[in-house]
Amino acid sequence: MTNFRSDFPIFSTHPDLVYLDSAATSQKPQSVIDAVTDYLTTTNSNIHRGTYSIAEQSEDLYQQSKARFAQFIGWSSEAEVIYHYNATACFNLLAQSLVKSGILTPGDSMILGVPEHHANIVPRQMIAEQYNLTIRRLPIDENYTLDRSVLLSLIDDTTKVISLSAFSNVTGDMPDLSRVRQIVGDDIFFVIDGSQILGKYPINVTTLGADVLIGTAHKMFSLTGLGMLRMQKKRITSLTPARWGGWAIAEVTRDNYELQSDIHGREAGTPNVVGAVSLLAAIDYIDSIGWVEVISQHDQELTQYALERLQALPLCAIIGSDLSSFEKSVAPWQGGGPACGRGFLRGWVISFTLDTITKNALAQHCADHQIAIRCGGHCTFPFWHDIWIDGWCRISFHAYTTPKDIDILITTLRNL
Ligand SMILES: Cc1ncc(COP(=O)(O)O)c(C=O)c1O
């Protein structure tokens, strides 16, 4: 199994670290760290306003980053990519704009998957309260997969928006979003939370017909503080700016202002240029190791291995589909098309409980052995309430995770 551990200097600093918390944030490859250091050493300057050389270089890098990201998600135009603080900020921006643009009006309904992250849920709950909207929840089936068979029954004339995660941060489920698009038709505004899938599995917004894709750079080898929102140009003008101020305006008079109509009107103030540089370098890194498919392949092999080993532990329950999903892996990858090869139903996030120990004690025991895992409800409290489990432990991988990491975890769990 290929792994890229040596590309990540954190493992030289902490050779015994067993990092199984990549769903929280990914580690950073040396090339991204170098690109950031190089930028700060040679080019650091603000963008948009300078005519001197390093300001122009910074501007160029910022735009290159967006163009590369657009290409990365199967889109051609950087003019439809907005950078914000993180995925959560993007979801907040979007929620308000759906109302302002008239896509959602009082009495309308939105569909969310049961295992959605709070970032996707809470901003919608807030607009629901403010504007008399309803949230309908797409349930999961016995395999913890979104139950598409009931999707049609949730839709009526009031349904205007559906928003689903391409990859659950709890179950590792990757619902077949192309099928969802086919079922709901073209008239419903389709939002995809790509926070956990970007950089691990191919995703193509064009073939998926997604109206919006949201992601967060720190989970794909880049710095924290950068969220990405790709939205069709015709919708961008309806976005309520999340920040008001410099650069966002076309004109300001003593008493009034006029916003820029394009994405600049949605990125007031100094953007996260260093974050953008890091994302550009991260995509270059993914390119250098053979593109996302190589990471997906690594992930599938490791997930299968980890499930085999965890399922062999006495009294261990997996919260998500188990090994049997590997035999059933026939779903097309998220809009990647045939070129991406065979699809998979679940990936590299595994949540579990052990009947012999509480989740907190288990996570602490792991921490005592330099194993980084996470316990709790993982920002999916409605899901937690639905399945009646008082939290769980979660392990998650990335390109640098090795079978040895899994072996150390299992030995530690066996010695409890
Ligand atoms: C599925 C999913 N969506 C959204 C987010 C929010 O990302 P951020 O905290 O970077 O805004 C997360 C973070 O864990 C996530 O797992």
The ligand as a MOL file (V3000), in Angstrom:
LIG
                    3D

  0  0  0     0  0            999 V3000
M  V30 BEGIN CTAB
M  V30 COUNTS 16 16 0 0 0
M  V30 BEGIN ATOM
M  V30 1 C -18.8720 17.4900 6.9650 0
M  V30 2 C -18.3450 18.7870 7.5060 0
M  V30 3 N -18.8880 19.9310 7.0880 0
M  V30 4 C -18.4530 21.1290 7.5370 0
M  V30 5 C -17.4220 21.2150 8.4450 0
M  V30 6 C -16.9780 22.5730 8.9530 0
M  V30 7 O -15.6630 22.8560 8.5850 0
M  V30 8 P -14.9330 24.1440 9.2450 0
M  V30 9 O -14.8880 23.8700 10.7190 0
M  V30 10 O -13.5790 24.1610 8.6440 0
M  V30 11 O -15.7660 25.3050 8.9310 0
M  V30 12 C -16.8320 20.0440 8.9200 0
M  V30 13 C -15.7280 20.0930 9.9240 0
M  V30 14 O -15.4400 19.1780 10.6280 0
M  V30 15 C -17.2990 18.7900 8.4330 0
M  V30 16 O -16.7820 17.6310 8.8570 0
M  V30 END ATOM
M  V30 BEGIN BOND
M  V30 1 1 1 2
M  V30 2 1 2 3
M  V30 3 2 2 15
M  V30 4 2 3 4
M  V30 5 1 4 5
M  V30 6 1 5 6
M  V30 7 2 5 12
M  V30 8 1 6 7
M  V30 9 1 7 8
M  V30 10 2 8 9
M  V30 11 1 8 10
M  V30 12 1 8 11
M  V30 13 1 12 13
M  V30 14 1 12 15
M  V30 15 2 13 14
M  V30 16 1 15 16
M  V30 END BOND
M  V30 END CTAB
M  END
